Amino acid sequence: MDRQTADRVKEILLPHMKVRNFAAGDKLWEQGATNGMLVDVLEGRIKIFRYLPDGRQVTMYLFGPGIIFGYMPLLDGRPYPANAEAVTDVQAKVMSRQDFLDLIPKHPEVCHYLLHELSTRLRDALDQIERRTMKGTVSKVAAALSAMVPPERVNDQTLIVTLPVSAADYANLIGITPESLSRALTRLVDEGILHRLGSNRFQVLAGQELLRIGSEMVW
């Protein structure tokens, strides 16, 4: 959906939202919670995750500034399907469930916008499932990095991509171990596809090759 629509929706929501601060590690909500809260991140990052039966934690989304989320229970009336936790110190605007429900009859375009955003995230989740089922670790990493390459800049050798969180959290997000992530990144650097600028920053030297590798099942 276009930027103008997003700005209009935020303009409608703004009078009904309050600024809140969360310290790194603070839980915004836990899986199963029913007290919904719409969140618009101003600063910092928040992860959405679930625990597997064996106790392992799986991160599904990382939300940063400009992203509105947390509204699924506001739309379907059911509990949250995952946990939300501040990865860094966070400042955000929040809106209660009741305020949201009071607003929708007056501004149905808000609900339309949020449903569009929800469907986009569903598509992203399906892409993430596909990446997690890939056999090649390097392919997984290349596919994840490719998602940060704008199509119009695929041949731009000045393009720089930065991991949005720590290497350990990023590895968890794409379903591999931190050690596997490190090895895969080293291989992409050794092959001349990436140039390492720092621990989490890379210059994309061969965007087309990165896309090709990311589309393969095994490398």
BALUMMAR-313036 format. One record per residue (C-alpha): y negated, x negated, z negated; residue in three letters. Coordinates in pm, whole numbers, m for minus. Layout:
// residues N
{yy:Y	xx:X	zz:Z	type:ALA}
...
// end
This chain:
// residues 219
{yy:0	xx:0	zz:0	type:MET}
{yy:m348	xx:m130	zz:86	type:ASP}
{yy:m577	xx:m308	zz:m157	type:ARG}
{yy:m834	xx:m28	zz:m144	type:GLN}
{yy:m581	xx:225	zz:m276	type:THR}
{yy:m472	xx:m12	zz:m554	type:ALA}
{yy:m834	xx:m66	zz:m658	type:ASP}
{yy:m896	xx:311	zz:m657	type:ARG}
{yy:m594	xx:374	zz:m880	type:VAL}
{yy:m706	xx:105	zz:m1126	type:LYS}
{yy:m1053	xx:260	zz:m1129	type:GLU}
{yy:m899	xx:596	zz:m1226	type:ILE}
{yy:m681	xx:441	zz:m1497	type:LEU}
{yy:m945	xx:212	zz:m1650	type:LEU}
{yy:m1120	xx:465	zz:m1882	type:PRO}
{yy:m783	xx:555	zz:m2034	type:HIS}
{yy:m664	xx:201	zz:m2103	type:MET}
{yy:m716	xx:m30	zz:m2400	type:LYS}
{yy:m711	xx:m409	zz:m2404	type:VAL}
{yy:m430	xx:m564	zz:m2608	type:ARG}
{yy:m326	xx:m923	zz:m2672	type:ASN}
{yy:34	xx:m1044	zz:m2703	type:PHE}
{yy:141	xx:m1389	zz:m2820	type:ALA}
{yy:409	xx:m1581	zz:m2632	type:ALA}
{yy:745	xx:m1443	zz:m2747	type:GLY}
{yy:609	xx:m1100	zz:m2848	type:ASP}
{yy:817	xx:m803	zz:m2733	type:LYS}
{yy:624	xx:m527	zz:m2559	type:LEU}
{yy:932	xx:m306	zz:m2585	type:TRP}
{yy:1309	xx:m328	zz:m2614	type:GLU}
{yy:1577	xx:m178	zz:m2394	type:GLN}
{yy:1635	xx:182	zz:m2503	type:GLY}
{yy:1282	xx:236	zz:m2633	type:ALA}
{yy:1131	xx:576	zz:m2548	type:THR}
{yy:765	xx:520	zz:m2636	type:ASN}
{yy:640	xx:441	zz:m2285	type:GLY}
{yy:342	xx:217	zz:m2211	type:MET}
{yy:180	xx:144	zz:m1875	type:LEU}
{yy:66	xx:m220	zz:m1857	type:VAL}
{yy:m189	xx:m394	zz:m1633	type:ASP}
{yy:m176	xx:m771	zz:m1689	type:VAL}
{yy:m511	xx:m951	zz:m1708	type:LEU}
{yy:m393	xx:m1297	zz:m1815	type:GLU}
{yy:m52	xx:m1458	zz:m1871	type:GLY}
{yy:301	xx:m1361	zz:m1768	type:ARG}
{yy:558	xx:m1112	zz:m1893	type:ILE}
{yy:929	xx:m1113	zz:m1817	type:LYS}
{yy:1157	xx:m812	zz:m1785	type:ILE}
{yy:1515	xx:m894	zz:m1886	type:PHE}
{yy:1849	xx:m763	zz:m2006	type:ARG}
{yy:2132	xx:m908	zz:m2212	type:TYR}
{yy:2477	xx:m933	zz:m2058	type:LEU}
{yy:2783	xx:m832	zz:m2266	type:PRO}
{yy:2849	xx:m1203	zz:m2335	type:ASP}
{yy:2502	xx:m1244	zz:m2483	type:GLY}
{yy:2343	xx:m1423	zz:m2189	type:ARG}
{yy:1992	xx:m1321	zz:m2091	type:GLN}
{yy:1917	xx:m1227	zz:m1730	type:VAL}
{yy:1555	xx:m1211	zz:m1615	type:THR}
{yy:1490	xx:m948	zz:m1349	type:MET}
{yy:1113	xx:m963	zz:m1299	type:TYR}
{yy:817	xx:m1183	zz:m1384	type:LEU}
{yy:483	xx:m1002	zz:m1388	type:PHE}
{yy:146	xx:m1176	zz:m1381	type:GLY}
{yy:m222	xx:m1083	zz:m1343	type:PRO}
{yy:m299	xx:m782	zz:m1128	type:GLY}
{yy:46	xx:m623	zz:m1163	type:ILE}
{yy:90	xx:m273	zz:m1310	type:ILE}
{yy:430	xx:m199	zz:m1462	type:PHE}
{yy:612	xx:m28	zz:m1748	type:GLY}
{yy:569	xx:321	zz:m1605	type:TYR}
{yy:931	xx:407	zz:m1517	type:MET}
{yy:993	xx:598	zz:m1844	type:PRO}
{yy:659	xx:769	zz:m1792	type:LEU}
{yy:787	xx:906	zz:m1461	type:LEU}
{yy:1147	xx:998	zz:m1546	type:ASP}
{yy:1121	xx:1061	zz:m1921	type:GLY}
{yy:1416	xx:831	zz:m1996	type:ARG}
{yy:1431	xx:515	zz:m2213	type:PRO}
{yy:1337	xx:171	zz:m2087	type:TYR}
{yy:1633	xx:11	zz:m1902	type:PRO}
{yy:1530	xx:m346	zz:m1999	type:ALA}
{yy:1331	xx:m557	zz:m2244	type:ASN}
{yy:975	xx:m682	zz:m2189	type:ALA}
{yy:855	xx:m1005	zz:m2351	type:GLU}
{yy:545	xx:m1220	zz:m2317	type:ALA}
{yy:636	xx:m1557	zz:m2163	type:VAL}
{yy:288	xx:m1695	zz:m2235	type:THR}
{yy:m3	xx:m1561	zz:m2436	type:ASP}
{yy:m97	xx:m1237	zz:m2260	type:VAL}
{yy:m401	xx:m1017	zz:m2239	type:GLN}
{yy:m338	xx:m678	zz:m2082	type:ALA}
{yy:m474	xx:m329	zz:m2049	type:LYS}
{yy:m230	xx:m65	zz:m2171	type:VAL}
{yy:m207	xx:312	zz:m2151	type:MET}
{yy:3	xx:543	zz:m2366	type:SER}
{yy:263	xx:785	zz:m2233	type:ARG}
{yy:66	xx:1091	zz:m2340	type:GLN}
{yy:m256	xx:971	zz:m2177	type:ASP}
{yy:m61	xx:906	zz:m1858	type:PHE}
{yy:95	xx:1254	zz:m1859	type:LEU}
{yy:m246	xx:1411	zz:m1919	type:ASP}
{yy:m395	xx:1217	zz:m1627	type:LEU}
{yy:m137	xx:1288	zz:m1354	type:ILE}
{yy:m219	xx:1660	zz:m1292	type:PRO}
{yy:m582	xx:1561	zz:m1235	type:LYS}
{yy:m507	xx:1258	zz:m1017	type:HIS}
{yy:m170	xx:1299	zz:m836	type:PRO}
{yy:m259	xx:1001	zz:m612	type:GLU}
{yy:m189	xx:777	zz:m912	type:VAL}
{yy:170	xx:900	zz:m926	type:CYS}
{yy:206	xx:853	zz:m549	type:HIS}
{yy:84	xx:493	zz:m578	type:TYR}
{yy:319	xx:413	zz:m868	type:LEU}
{yy:617	xx:563	zz:m684	type:LEU}
{yy:534	xx:339	zz:m388	type:HIS}
{yy:521	xx:36	zz:m618	type:GLU}
{yy:850	xx:140	zz:m778	type:LEU}
{yy:1025	xx:159	zz:m441	type:SER}
{yy:890	xx:m187	zz:m352	type:THR}
{yy:1040	xx:m328	zz:m670	type:ARG}
{yy:1369	xx:m159	zz:m596	type:LEU}
{yy:1376	xx:m337	zz:m260	type:ARG}
{yy:1291	xx:m664	zz:m438	type:ASP}
{yy:1577	xx:m603	zz:m682	type:ALA}
{yy:1820	xx:m554	zz:m396	type:LEU}
{yy:1699	xx:m879	zz:m237	type:ASP}
{yy:1748	xx:m1051	zz:m572	type:GLN}
{yy:2105	xx:m919	zz:m595	type:ILE}
{yy:2171	xx:m1059	zz:m248	type:GLU}
{yy:2034	xx:m1400	zz:m352	type:ARG}
{yy:2246	xx:m1399	zz:m668	type:ARG}
{yy:2562	xx:m1337	zz:m466	type:THR}
{yy:2500	xx:m1620	zz:m221	type:MET}
{yy:2763	xx:m1893	zz:m248	type:LYS}
{yy:2534	xx:m2193	zz:m194	type:GLY}
{yy:2303	xx:m2300	zz:m476	type:THR}
{yy:2065	xx:m2467	zz:m232	type:VAL}
{yy:2057	xx:m2146	zz:m28	type:SER}
{yy:1965	xx:m1949	zz:m339	type:LYS}
{yy:1679	xx:m2184	zz:m421	type:VAL}
{yy:1558	xx:m2195	zz:m60	type:ALA}
{yy:1568	xx:m1814	zz:m39	type:ALA}
{yy:1369	xx:m1780	zz:m362	type:ALA}
{yy:1108	xx:m2035	zz:m248	type:LEU}
{yy:1089	xx:m1872	zz:96	type:SER}
{yy:978	xx:m1550	zz:m72	type:ALA}
{yy:660	xx:m1736	zz:m176	type:MET}
{yy:582	xx:m1849	zz:181	type:VAL}
{yy:348	xx:m1608	zz:366	type:PRO}
{yy:486	xx:m1547	zz:719	type:PRO}
{yy:160	xx:m1658	zz:879	type:GLU}
{yy:181	xx:m1995	zz:699	type:ARG}
{yy:544	xx:m2080	zz:766	type:VAL}
{yy:440	xx:m2373	zz:989	type:ASN}
{yy:149	xx:m2483	zz:767	type:ASP}
{yy:241	xx:m2821	zz:620	type:GLN}
{yy:m47	xx:m2798	zz:371	type:THR}
{yy:113	xx:m2499	zz:199	type:LEU}
{yy:189	xx:m2557	zz:m170	type:ILE}
{yy:425	xx:m2340	zz:m375	type:VAL}
{yy:432	xx:m2342	zz:m754	type:THR}
{yy:711	xx:m2208	zz:m970	type:LEU}
{yy:556	xx:m1915	zz:m1160	type:PRO}
{yy:729	xx:m2006	zz:m1488	type:VAL}
{yy:919	xx:m2299	zz:m1637	type:SER}
{yy:1209	xx:m2443	zz:m1438	type:ALA}
{yy:1456	xx:m2306	zz:m1694	type:ALA}
{yy:1317	xx:m1951	zz:m1666	type:ASP}
{yy:1301	xx:m1974	zz:m1287	type:TYR}
{yy:1664	xx:m2087	zz:m1271	type:ALA}
{yy:1761	xx:m1792	zz:m1488	type:ASN}
{yy:1563	xx:m1559	zz:m1264	type:LEU}
{yy:1759	xx:m1657	zz:m952	type:ILE}
{yy:2094	xx:m1673	zz:m1130	type:GLY}
{yy:2167	xx:m2047	zz:m1157	type:ILE}
{yy:2155	xx:m2313	zz:m1427	type:THR}
{yy:1849	xx:m2538	zz:m1474	type:PRO}
{yy:2064	xx:m2836	zz:m1375	type:GLU}
{yy:2165	xx:m2666	zz:m1050	type:SER}
{yy:1803	xx:m2584	zz:m977	type:LEU}
{yy:1704	xx:m2946	zz:m1030	type:SER}
{yy:1978	xx:m3072	zz:m798	type:ARG}
{yy:1891	xx:m2818	zz:m529	type:ALA}
{yy:1521	xx:m2904	zz:m539	type:LEU}
{yy:1603	xx:m3276	zz:m522	type:THR}
{yy:1819	xx:m3213	zz:m216	type:ARG}
{yy:1542	xx:m3018	zz:m43	type:LEU}
{yy:1303	xx:m3303	zz:m119	type:VAL}
{yy:1548	xx:m3568	zz:3	type:ASP}
{yy:1597	xx:m3373	zz:328	type:GLU}
{yy:1221	xx:m3376	zz:391	type:GLY}
{yy:1184	xx:m2999	zz:358	type:ILE}
{yy:976	xx:m3018	zz:42	type:LEU}
{yy:749	xx:m3283	zz:m106	type:HIS}
{yy:736	xx:m3290	zz:m486	type:ARG}
{yy:379	xx:m3285	zz:m620	type:LEU}
{yy:472	xx:m3229	zz:m983	type:GLY}
{yy:744	xx:m3084	zz:m1201	type:SER}
{yy:687	xx:m2731	zz:m1068	type:ASN}
{yy:472	xx:m2784	zz:m756	type:ARG}
{yy:597	xx:m2853	zz:m403	type:PHE}
{yy:441	xx:m2898	zz:m62	type:GLN}
{yy:638	xx:m2717	zz:208	type:VAL}
{yy:684	xx:m2968	zz:491	type:LEU}
{yy:933	xx:m2767	zz:697	type:ALA}
{yy:884	xx:m2395	zz:644	type:GLY}
{yy:1112	xx:m2285	zz:927	type:GLN}
{yy:1394	xx:m2500	zz:795	type:GLU}
{yy:1342	xx:m2362	zz:444	type:LEU}
{yy:1374	xx:m2010	zz:583	type:LEU}
{yy:1686	xx:m2103	zz:778	type:ARG}
{yy:1858	xx:m2253	zz:476	type:ILE}
{yy:1760	xx:m1954	zz:263	type:GLY}
{yy:1927	xx:m1719	zz:510	type:SER}
{yy:2260	xx:m1905	zz:503	type:GLU}
{yy:2550	xx:m1815	zz:276	type:MET}
{yy:2658	xx:m2177	zz:237	type:VAL}
{yy:2484	xx:m2507	zz:299	type:TRP}
// end
